[in-house]
Amino acid sequence: WFSEIPLHWRRLSILWPEMPRFLTSSMNMGFVSFLTFAMQSGPLLLLGIFSDQRQVGLYAVGDRLVMVQYFIFSIVLVAAAQKLSTLYYQRKLNEFQRAANRSALVSTLGALPVAVLILIFPTWALLLFGDGFEGAELLVRLLCLAHLTSVFLGGGGYLLMIAGHESTLRNIQVISALFLLVLDILLIPFFGALGAAFAALLAYSFRYLAINYTMKRLLG
């Protein structure tokens, strides 16, 4: 072990100049992850404050149901992540763009059948959770459309992080989270879980448009 100390020291001396950038990047990505969690969990907390337990339950069930769309999306993202990162840092930008477009297409095609079933047959989908969720069909449809915007991105946020634009992604996420918070405060007291679902659709659509525009501007 002691014989390897010089080797570790040389590695550390090479990496040390990059440490500030690495820490800044890590903090930005951590903050983005926190805001993503806040956008998913915040409406439930606000429903608990401004509405009743039934509304909290309806939103929670609807949100869990439409998260099924992420199954294929997450598989494609994990499978493509290493290849996308390698292509970008090898500066093979044309191949990087083609691979990114293919991953977005595959994730969208994988999620669409589930989304279509939920949009057409929300009542049957809700039966998976038992009785007591009557009248939540519109809520489920709104949440399905809201989360579908994230699938359409095809890991767009991850592409921005690969390209070193973590601070830009962080800013988009901050604005989206604040937008969602304001909409929830305005809509939940009057419309309950349905208002929270509509707020999610608007905020997630804004995030989709902002990330898509930023990707085209910065990555081509």
N, C-alpha and C positions, 0 to 999 in steps of 0.2 A: 504493500500500500504506500509506504513512504517513497518508494522508487518512482511512483507515478505522480508525486507532487509537482515536479517541474513541468510535466505535461499538462496537468490541470492549470497550473499557473499561466502557462503560455496561452491556453484556451481562454482563460479569463481575461488576459491582457488584450486578446483580439476582440473579445465580445464587449469589453468595458466601454469603449467609445460609443457603442450602439445602445447602451443601457438606458439613457434618458429617453430616447425614441421608443424603445421597447416598453418602458413603464408608461409613457404617455399613451401609446397605442393600447396597452392592456387596460388602462383606466377608462379610455373611451369605450372599448368593447364591453367592459363590465357595466358601464353606465347604460349602454344600449340594451344589454340583457335585462338590467333592472327595470328600465322603462317599458320593455316588452312585457315583462311580468306585471308591471303596474297597470298597463292598458288592458290586460286580461282579467286582473283581479279587482281593479279599482271600481268598476261598475257594481260588483257584488257588494262591496263595502258601502257605496253610496245608496244602493237599494236598501240595505239594512238601516241606513240613517233616515232616508226620505220616504220609504215605502214599508210594506209589511213582509212577513215571512213567505207568504205564497209567491209574491213577486220575485223574491230572492231565489226561491226554489225553481220557478219557471225559467229564469235566466240561466241559472247554473246548469239545469238539465239541457236547455237548448245549446248552451255554449259547449258542453261536453259532447253533445251529439255531433255537432258540425266539425269538431276537432278531428273526426275520423278522416277528413280530407287530407290532413297533414301526414297521414301514414305513408302514402306513396311519395309525397313531396319530400319527407325527411329521408327516405331511402335514396332517392335520386340525388339529393344534396350531399349526403355523406359519401355516396359513390363517386360523385363528380368533383368533390372539394379538392382532393389532392392533385388531380389532373389539371384543374383550372389554375390552381396556385402555381404549379410547375410551369405551365405554358406562359403565364403572365411574367414570371420572373426570368424566364428564358427569352422574353420579349418577342414571343411568337404571337403577336397580337391578332393576326387574322385567324389563326387556329383557336386562340382564346375566345374570340367572339363567336366562332362557329360552335365551339363546345358549350359556351354559355347559352346560346340560342337552343341547342339540342336539349340541354338539361331543362330549360324552361318549358320546351314543348312536351317533353316526356312527363314532367311533373304535372303539367296542366291536363294532358290526356289521361293520366292516371287518376287525377282527382275529379275530373268532370263526371264520370259515371256515378260516383257516390253523391256528388253535389246535385246532379239531375234527379236522382232517386229521392233525395231529401226535399228538393224543391217541389216535386210533383206529388210525393206521398208523405208529407210531414206527419200526418196523423198516424200512419202505420209505423213510422220511425219512432214516434213518441211512445208507442205501445211497448217498446223495448224496456222502458223505465216503469211500466205499470200504469195504473189508473191515476186520475187526479191531475192530468196535464191537458185537459180539454181547453180549447181556446188559445193554445200557444202556437198554432200553425203559422200565423203571420210572423211571430217573433222568431221562430226557427228559420223561416225563409230569409228574413233580414240578416240574421247572424250567418247563415250559410253564404249569402252574397258577400257579407263583410269579410269573412275569412277566405273566400275564394280570391279576393284581390291579392292576398298574400301569396297564394299559390301561383297566380299569374306572374308575379315578380320572378319566380323561378330562382330564388336565392339572390335577388338583386342586392339586398343589403350586404350579403356575404361577398359579392363581387366588389362592392365599394371598399370593403375592408381589405380584400386581397390587394387592391390597387393603392392602398395607403390613404384612403379618404375616410378614415374612421371618424374624424371630427365632423365632417360633413354629414355622415350618417347619424351621428349623435345629435346634431342640430335639427335634422328632420324629425328624429324620434322625439325630441323635446317638444317641438311645435305640435306634433301629432298628439302627444299625450296631453298637453295643455288644451288643445282643441277638444279632445274627448272629455276632459274634465269639465270644461265650460258647458258643453252640450249636455252632459249628464246632469249637472246641477240645474240647468234650465228645463230639461224634459222629464226627468224622473219624478219630481213631485206631482206632475200632472198626468203622466202616461205610464208610470211604473216601469216594468220590465220591457214593454214595447218601446218606450222612449229610450231606454238604455240600448236596445238593439238598433234602433234607428241612428242613435248617436255613434255607435260602433261602425255602422255602415258608412256614415259620412267621414269619420276620422280615419278609418282604414283606407277608404277611397282616396282621401287627401294624401295619405302616406304613400300609396301606390303611385299616384301621379307625380308626387315630389321625387321619389326615388327613381322612377322611370325617366323623368326629365333630366335628373342629375346624371344618371348613367349615360344617357345619350350625349350630354354636354361634355362629360369628363372622359368617358371611355369610347365614345363613338358608336 
